[in-house]
Amino acid sequence: MTQVHVHPVPAETGSGPGSLTEPYIAVLAVLAVLAAGVYLLAAHRLRRRGDAWPWPRDVAFTTGCVTVAWAVSSELPGGPFTAHMTQHLIVGMAAPLLLVLARPLTLALRSLPPGRVRQGLLATAHARPVGLLLFPPVAALVDIGGLWLLYRTGLFAAAQHQPLLHAVTHTHVLAAGLLFTFTVCQLDPVRRRWRLAVRGPALLCAGAGHAVLAKSLYAAPPPGTAFTTSDLHTGAQLMYYGGDLVEIALAVALAVQWYTITGRATARRTVKVRGVQAASAAH
């Protein structure tokens, strides 16, 4: 007989926490689709006036938005906890990576005409409070700390029965994932660009925190929930290995930046040396 973890408040029996029967989740899904439409329209306007904008960014942003809408509004496969973890990986990790790689802030600044809206957006990106949030250790704490709060307190169980709280947790997971991914990648213009020596360790620490949380969930479910052992273990393993894959993708993005930066520095030094040699030969 399958062993069951029994706790005072049972979790939902549906295969996915999010459902279009919950109006707040429906709003989140619709906003994701609208965001994709706005992005594609801005990219089209940019190209129509003769500016270049790589089409893979369109694909990345659209895919990220569509997967968010799908994850929060569909019945996902597996048991309740496994389905939830699939949702967590998509909304909190995979989709944010796709959205950030599309450089939406850069697109907005390039497509908006000079004026108050563009100036306000740029001022917001360069504001001190935003700069604090974009400090890699702070962004990692907001992201991973929020997950620990969700899964190791009664918040997860409470969110299963309160649609508004459920939607708020979804929104936070997405926003925190975007914040952390944006901070690690730093592809868009921000107040301060942190060196790879700061972003790399933050990514490693966040990955370690995510892995430890997954292992703790393998051993014990969130307080106040009831899941079969099989469902709990599958969901925790999905969180562990799926998180590793996304974090490896982030590490690759950092490696590409390092390679680009060192390549440019080497090219500048080569040009400088050649210029000195040419000047010496001329004399």
Secondary structure as UniProt FT lines:
FT   TURN            20..21
FT   HELIX           23..48
FT   TURN            49..50
FT   HELIX           55..73
FT   HELIX           80..89
FT   HELIX           90..94
FT   HELIX           95..101
FT   HELIX           104..111
FT   HELIX           116..125
FT   HELIX           128..133
FT   HELIX           136..151
FT   HELIX           155..159
FT   TURN            160..161
FT   HELIX           163..185
FT   HELIX           196..219
FT   TURN            223..224
FT   HELIX           229..282
//
